[in-house]
Amino acid sequence: MEDYSAFDYITVKALEDGVSIIGLTRGKDTKFHHTERLDKGQVYAAQFTEMTSAMKICGKAEVYTKHGKILSE
Protein backbone atom coordinates (compact mmCIF):
# COMPACT_ATOMS: atom_id res chain seq x y z
CA MET A 1 0.00 0.00 0.00
CA GLU A 2 1.27 3.48 -0.95
CA ASP A 3 2.02 6.15 1.66
CA TYR A 4 -0.05 9.09 0.42
CA SER A 5 1.14 11.44 3.18
CA ALA A 6 3.87 12.71 0.82
CA PHE A 7 1.42 13.78 -1.91
CA ASP A 8 0.42 17.43 -2.27
CA TYR A 9 -2.98 18.81 -1.30
CA ILE A 10 -4.98 21.79 -2.52
CA THR A 11 -8.00 23.48 -1.00
CA VAL A 12 -10.57 25.27 -3.16
CA LYS A 13 -13.07 27.82 -1.82
CA ALA A 14 -15.88 28.74 -4.23
CA LEU A 15 -16.52 32.47 -4.56
CA GLU A 16 -19.60 31.91 -6.75
CA ASP A 17 -22.13 29.16 -7.44
CA GLY A 18 -21.18 26.52 -9.99
CA VAL A 19 -17.41 26.26 -9.53
CA SER A 20 -16.20 23.01 -11.14
CA ILE A 21 -13.18 20.95 -10.13
CA ILE A 22 -12.06 18.29 -12.59
CA GLY A 23 -9.43 15.66 -11.72
CA LEU A 24 -7.16 14.46 -14.53
CA THR A 25 -5.37 11.11 -14.65
CA ARG A 26 -1.68 10.33 -15.02
CA GLY A 27 -0.22 8.17 -17.74
CA LYS A 28 0.14 8.03 -21.49
CA ASP A 29 -3.35 9.44 -22.13
CA THR A 30 -4.68 12.13 -19.80
CA LYS A 31 -8.38 11.61 -19.05
CA PHE A 32 -11.02 13.12 -16.77
CA HIS A 33 -11.64 10.83 -13.81
CA HIS A 34 -13.54 12.91 -11.24
CA THR A 35 -15.63 16.07 -11.11
CA GLU A 36 -17.05 18.16 -8.28
CA ARG A 37 -19.36 21.18 -8.35
CA LEU A 38 -19.23 23.76 -5.56
CA ASP A 39 -21.61 26.54 -4.64
CA LYS A 40 -20.53 29.87 -3.13
CA GLY A 41 -18.83 29.43 0.22
CA GLN A 42 -18.24 25.69 -0.12
CA VAL A 43 -14.72 24.36 0.41
CA TYR A 44 -13.16 21.29 -1.18
CA ALA A 45 -9.85 19.68 -0.18
CA ALA A 46 -8.17 17.47 -2.78
CA GLN A 47 -5.01 15.37 -2.92
CA PHE A 48 -2.73 14.60 -5.83
CA THR A 49 -2.23 10.82 -5.89
CA GLU A 50 -0.76 8.10 -8.06
CA MET A 51 -3.94 8.43 -10.17
CA THR A 52 -4.47 12.23 -10.12
CA SER A 53 -1.80 14.34 -11.84
CA ALA A 54 -3.69 17.59 -12.41
CA MET A 55 -6.86 19.46 -11.50
CA LYS A 56 -8.79 21.94 -13.59
CA ILE A 57 -10.79 24.59 -11.72
CA CYS A 58 -13.48 26.51 -13.60
CA GLY A 59 -15.22 29.50 -12.04
CA LYS A 60 -14.34 32.13 -9.48
CA ALA A 61 -12.52 30.49 -6.58
CA GLU A 62 -9.64 30.79 -4.15
CA VAL A 63 -7.15 27.94 -4.48
CA TYR A 64 -4.79 27.34 -1.56
CA THR A 65 -1.59 25.35 -2.11
CA LYS A 66 1.73 24.98 -0.32
CA HIS A 67 2.96 27.68 -2.72
CA GLY A 68 0.33 30.22 -1.65
CA LYS A 69 -3.14 31.42 -2.68
CA ILE A 70 -4.28 31.68 -6.30
CA LEU A 71 -7.50 33.36 -7.50
CA SER A 72 -9.24 31.78 -10.47
CA GLU A 73 -11.71 33.74 -12.54
N, C-alpha and C positions, 0 to 999 in steps of 0.2 A: 504494500500500500504506500502511495506517495505521501510525502510530508508537504502539505499545502501551506504551511505557515510561512514559507519563504516567498510565496507568490504575492504580487502587488494587489492592492485594493483600490477602488475608487468609490466615492459617494456622490450621488447626484441629487440635488434639490430642485424640484420643478418650480419655476417662477410663473408658469401659466398652465392652463389645462391642456392636456394632450401631448405632453412631452414623451417622445419615444426613445427607448434604449434598445439597441439591437446588438446581440452578441454574434461575433464572427469566429469561425473555426480556424484552427491551424491546419497546416498540411499543404499538399500540392495544389488543391483547389479550395479557395476560401469560399465558405458558404455561410448563410444565416443559420443559426441554430437556436436562438432564443430571442424573444421580444417581450418588452414590458411597456406599459403605458402609465404615465403618472399624471395626476391632476395637481393643480397649484398647491404648494405647501408640502406635498408628499416627498419623502426621502427614500432613496434606494441605494443600498450598499452592494457592490459587486466585486468579484474576485477574478483576476486573470488566472487561468488554470492550464493544465496540459491540453485541454480542449479549446479554451477561449484565448484567442490571440489579440483580438481587437474589439472595441465597442464603438458603435456609432450612436450619437446622441442628437436627436432632432427636436428643435423647439428651444424656448428660452429657459435656461437652467444654469445653476451653479454646479460646477464639477470640482470636487476636492480630491487632490492626489497628494502623494508624498512630495511632489514638486511645487505645490501651491494650489491656488484657486484659479479656475478658468471659467469665464462666462461664455455660454453658447447663445447664439441668437438665431 
